[in-house]
């Protein structure tokens, strides 16, 4: 049961990361069609949020796989 709960929590964490870091960068740049003055810091924020989300989703996948094998 714990791997299933961990997978669900990681998916929820993925959504939190998206709403806190990725979405604001997308909104500030109008989905990267406008270049605001702080676009470089927004780009770094956007890139790192995607990298962290990739790791979180990988961990969620591993937890879901582990749960299905038990």
N, C-alpha and C positions, 0 to 999 in steps of 0.2 A: 504494500500500500504506500509506503514512504516514497519509493521512486516515482510513483504516479503523482503524488502530491508535489514532489519536488519539480517534476516536469511542468505541472500546471502553474506553480509559483514562478518558475523561470519564464514561462510564456507571458505571465502577467508583468513580470519585471521588464521584459522586452518591450511591452507596450508603454510602460512608464518611461523608459529611456527614450523611446520614440517621441512621446508627447513632451518631455522636458527638454530634450536636446535637438533632435532631428527636425521636428515640425517647426519650432521657432526659427531655425535657420532657413528652412524652406519658405516660410512666410515672409521673413525679412527680405529675402532675395526674389520673392514672387516666383518660386520654383526655378531659381537661377536664371531669370531673364532680366533682372535688374542688378546692378552692381553698387551696393551701398558702400559707404566709406570704410566700414569695418568688415568688408567681405572676406578678407584673409582670415580673421579670427573666426568668422562664421563657417568658413570652409573647413578649418581645423576641427571645430566643434562637430560639424556634420560628418567628417571623415572618421573621427574617433568614436562617435556614437554608432556609426555603422560597424566599425571594427568590434566594439564591445558587444553590440547586438549579435554579431556573427558568433562570437564565443558563447554568449548566453543561449542562443538557439542550438548550438552544437551540444552544450551541456543538457539542454532540455531533450534533445533527440536521444542522447545517451541514456538519460533517466527513463524515457519512454520505452526505449529498447530493453533496458534492464527490467523494467516492470512487466513487459510482455514475455520475457523469458522465464519469469518466476512462476 
